[in-house]
Structure formats: structure tokens, C-alpha cells
Amino acid sequence: MVFTNEELQKIRDLGDSLELESAKMANITKQTRKWRKSRIAWIHPIKENMWMFKRIICEFREYPEAVDMQSLQYTIYNRGGHYNWHVDRSTNEKDPIAKRRVVAGVIQLSKPEEYNGGDLYLKVPNDEMFELVEEKVEREYGKLVIFPANMLHKVSKVTRGIRRSLVFWGLEGE
């Protein structure tokens, strides 16, 4: 675990104190709510938050091309919240930061008993490497999941409670 239980609670308290906004998608406008329904706030690398950034960037060891980080995204999925299949790396010239994403990560900030649904799924190669299969990520408070930013993933619909997470991205050099 990257953070202690006390630190996880501190992150939750910080996230809950921020002004949350409806999440948007760079390439989709009118269809966003059908594709993604969540609320987010950004945690920026200012002095009092640097302890989080320093701890997370150490987890990028397997991704040496990740030389920088984007601000952290505190994400809340209320009942009915979800995010359909997508990748986090963009080819859109209008989104230069998302174009530099090489690795994505999620830290679970809700205890499993606090919500139903809201599972993170990754599309991973099967044993023969010929097709992609859905892999459900085990839910655990404080669990860190890191994957390539171009890997398909989704969050299923929350049916009860609130799912909180901290999302982050490692960026390649400009």
C-alpha cells in the first residue's frame, strides 16, 4: 500500500473539501453523461500536497519514460456513476497533456463495504495473447493499480453508496 490508513483519510478529507465538478471528456460533448458520470476535483502539486506526489511517482519504476506527473484527480462516483470503456492517452492535438500520458494509476479511497458496483475493469490479453478479456480488479481500501495509459478500462455503474478514488498519470517528456 502506498499510503497508510491515516493518509488515505487525509486524502479523502482534502478531496471532499474541494469544489467538485461534473467530469468531462475531451472528445465527447453531448454524450458525456451517457459515457461518464462522475464528479472530480484536481489536487495540484503545491507545497502542502507534495508528499502525495513524491510517494506516487516512486511507483512508476517500471515506466522509465514517465518523467513527470499530471495533477491528481480526486474522483467520486455516486449511485448511478460510471465510466464506460476508454483509454487515458489521447491523440487529440487540443489536449497536449493527455497526449503525453504513458501510465495511469488508481488508488482506492473507499472501503469495499461502502459501495456496490463501481468495479474497475481492465482489458488485458488472454493467455494466448490473441484477444483482450475483461479483468475485474480486486477491491481493497488503499489498493494501487497501475497500467499503461493506452489500456482499455472502465468503472461499472455504482448501485449503492459512493466510490472514491485518486487517479493519476505519469507523463513522458515534451
Secondary structure, DSSP 8 states (H G I E B T S, - for coil): --S-HHHHHHHHHHHHHS--EE---SS-STTHHHHEE-EEEEE---GGGHHHHHHHHGGGTT-TT--EE--EEEEEE-TT-EEEEE-S----TT-HHHHTEEEEEEEE-S-GGGEEE--EEEEEE-TTSSSEEEEE----TT-EEEEETTS-EEE--EEEE-EEEEEEEEE---
